[in-house]
Amino acid sequence: MLSLRAVPGDAVVRNALQTELTGLQARRPGRQPWVLDVGGGSGAWAVPLAAAGCHVTVVDVSPEALAVLRRRADQAGVSGSITALQGDVDALAEVADPGGADIVLGHGLLEVVDDPAGAVRGLAGAVAPGGILSVLVAGRHAAALARALAGRLSEALAVLSGPSGRWGEDDPLQRRMDAATLCALLEAEGLLRVELLQGDGVFEALVPASLRDGSPGTADTLAELEALAASDPALQQVATRLHAIAHRVPAPAAPTTAGG
């Protein structure tokens, strides 16, 4: 069985991807899954997925990030299962076959691109029939809480009231999203159907690092909390990140002609 090893700090996302890999293997036994990781240049997800038995193509605009990816792949012994390409989501079809990837990752991507709707079209266009798109984005409400707890009330207000969820001109992100905004963006053009929405990192920012790192038991309990919180609609809204898995909607069947 394809087994995706633990990814530090991302157990919730990892478990969801493991479920998709298991289902994919059941539907297509003996076939190596192809994963397209857009914007994942340093290999945080590409290396574990390659180690699980996938072939992974990573597309990233940063040559420095791709260099880190190659080093990590060499160290993990999976360089033969990873293809690194320099490119941008706006021109994804130029470097990756349209409709060819079993799993497309857009983790940490939609909050930094200039045109999120165009990025979603590009990502959706790369998904094979029956494949999935996994998206991970920064959460708006968690950012507002964090700014307020830090005493930056005007920034918290800007995050909640502004259309993009930014706290000011020096904010490193272009936007943050809530659950409704993310789902609407993914399903806007009818190419994708959101099958899973979960919160990632509900408690991690609230628990002091000294407590998190104090004992293995604390880490295990925190992981259990995160797993339970991930699917709770109320707690999703205050997650540091929102994770969605969307399936590519099958193209409508061509109309048949009389007598055909």
FENPESUL-V86217 format. One record per pair of residues at least 12 apart in sequence whose ideal C-beta (glycine too) atoms are under 8 Angstrom apart, sorted by the first residue. I is the first residue (numbers start at 1). J is the second residue. Records with the same first field share a line. If there is no record, write none. Layout:
BEGIN
I=J  J
END
This chain:
BEGIN
1=22  25
2=21  22  24  25  33  52  53  54
3=18  52
4=17  18  21  48  49  52
5=48  51  52
7=44  45  48
9=201  204
10=200
11=223  226  227
12=198  199  200  201  226  227  230  243
13=107  134  136  200  243
14=48
15=227
16=134  196  198  243  245
17=49  103  134
20=103  132  134  245
21=33  52  54  103
24=102  103
27=130
32=53  54  55
33=53  54  55  102  103
34=54  55  56  57  100  101  102  103  128
35=49  54  55  56  57  101  102  103  104  105
36=56  57  59  96  100  101  103  104  105  126
37=49  56  57  58  59  104  105  107
38=59  60  89  92  104  105  106  109  122  123  126
39=59  60  61  89  106  107  108  109  112
40=58  60  69  105  107
41=58  60  61  62  64  65  66  68  69  84
42=65  68  69  72
43=58  68  69  72  73  82
45=105  107
46=58  69  73  82
47=69  72  73  76  78  82
49=103
50=73  76  78  81  82
51=76  78
54=81  103
55=81  82  83
56=81  82  83
57=82  83  85  96  101
58=82  83  84  85
59=85  86  87  88  89  92  95  96
60=84  85  86  87
61=86  87  88
62=86
63=86
66=84  85  86
69=82  84
70=82  84
89=106  109  113  118  119  122  123
90=113  115  118  119  122
92=122  123  125  126
93=122  125  126
96=126
97=126
98=125  126
99=125  126  127  128  129
100=126  128
101=126  127  128  131
102=128  130  131  132
103=131  132  133  134
104=123  126  127  131  132  133  134
105=133  134
106=119  120  123  133  134  135  136
107=134  135  136
108=136  137  138
109=123  135
110=135  137  175  177  185
111=137  138  173  174  175  176  177
112=173  174
113=174
114=174
116=175  185
117=185  188  189
120=185  186  188  189  191  192
121=189  191
123=135
124=189  191  192  246  248
125=191
127=192  248
128=248
129=248  250  251
130=247  248
131=247  248
132=195  245  246  247  248
133=186  192  245  246  247  248
134=243  244  245
135=182  186  243  244  245  246
136=200  241  242  243
137=176  177  182  241  242  244
138=165  173  176  177  240  241  242
139=176  177  178  199  237  238  239  240  241  242
140=159  160  165  176  177  178  181
141=160  178  237  238
142=201  205  238  239  240  241
143=159  165  167  176
144=156  157  159  160
145=238
146=205
147=159  167
152=167
155=167  168
159=176
164=176
165=177  178
177=242
178=237  242
179=197  233  236  237  242
182=197  242  244
183=197  244
186=244  246
187=246
190=249
191=248  249
192=246  247  248  249
193=246  247  249
194=244  245  246
195=245  246  247
196=243  244  245
197=236  242  243  244
198=230  231  236  239  242  243  244
199=229  230  232  235  236  237  238  239  241  242  243
200=226  230  239  240  241  242  243
201=226  239  240  241
202=225  226  229  230  235  236  238  239  240
203=222  225  226  229
204=222  226  240
205=240
207=222
230=243
END
